[in-house]
Amino acid sequence: MQNKNKEIAQRVVKHNDGKINSVYYTACGGSLVDMYPSYYFLQAEAKNLSTGWYTSNEFDHVTPKKLGANSIVFICSHSGNTPEAVEAARIAQEKGAVTIALTFNPQAKLLNYADEKIVYEWGNELEVVNNPMAIMLDITSQILAALEDYDKLPEFADGFAKIDTIVANAVKQVQPRTKAFAQKYQNEPLFYVLGSGPTFGHTYGFAICSLMEMQWLDAAAIHSGEYFHGPFEVTDKDKPYIVMESLGRTRDLDERAIKFLNKYAAKVEVVDAKELGLDLIDSEVAEYFNPVLFYTVMCEYRAKLADIHQHSLDVRRYMGKVEY
């Protein structure tokens, strides 16, 4: 898969004679969450490239003025038929951008508006290098290396070589903890979920997808750095918190929140990337792998909640059932 990703990156950077100045990411729900690490990476590392991260319906209605022949646009839809995402791809192509579409469905409508078509594998949560989050991160790092001489590709390659093993070991490691978590918090109607850095996208994703969509629980995603600028006022002994503690430059933000929670709260679940083995990846790039690790680990948390609630992760009240 890594060779294919490299080939895609090499092709798209040549678009419009190599005059690329912007990279956009647009999708909905979980697919949008998968894009956040790549967007964050460019925000942190790019010197000249601009970037944007949009829910597709907003991209369709408020299309960036800069979007055009000098742009690369990633569009992801698991079904490949999400109307807002398909429309975003159509608009991007109409504006002259080169489009990279990712889907699980080889017959997807999305592929009709794709210059580069990626039909990814799905189902084995332990082979994360073949999931869209990792695929986009790999291609994005290759794009930045080609356009701006980003020099950490060897460290990224080493990270992709290690991440599946790290994830598999982490899943084994958290089994007792996830069972205890579900038992302890089975009757809680609401969770606050904290995270920072590249992980914040999955903090948001775990709240809106895993808890709200899949378990019909109230949830709020809070950036660890913003916790002390309003949200900490509701902290007490009765409210449950989940903190995804990242490895990398924003770890201090998470640790500050954890220190406060340990003093004033009583229901705190900390999921620590360092404890789960992410420090096996070079420190120059390890932080960008936080959400890749957390995705699969947090799937274990939601699965245990689903089991104890006897509420299948596949059950929906409205999605795909009523008109909206």
Secondary structure by P-SEA (a helix, b strand, c coil): caaaaaaaaaaaaacccccccbbbbbbcaaaaaaaaaaaaaaacccccccccccaaaaaaacccccccccbbbbbbbccccaaaaaaaaaaaaaabbbbbbbcccccccccccccccccccccccccccccaaaaaaaaaaaaaaaaccccaaaaaaaaaacaaaaaaaaaaaaaaaaaaaaaacccccbbbbbccccaaaaaaaaaaccccccccbbbbbbccccccccccccccccbbbbbbcccccaaaaaaaaaaaaaacccccccccccccccccccccccccaaaaaaaaaaaaaaaaaaaaaccccccccccccccc
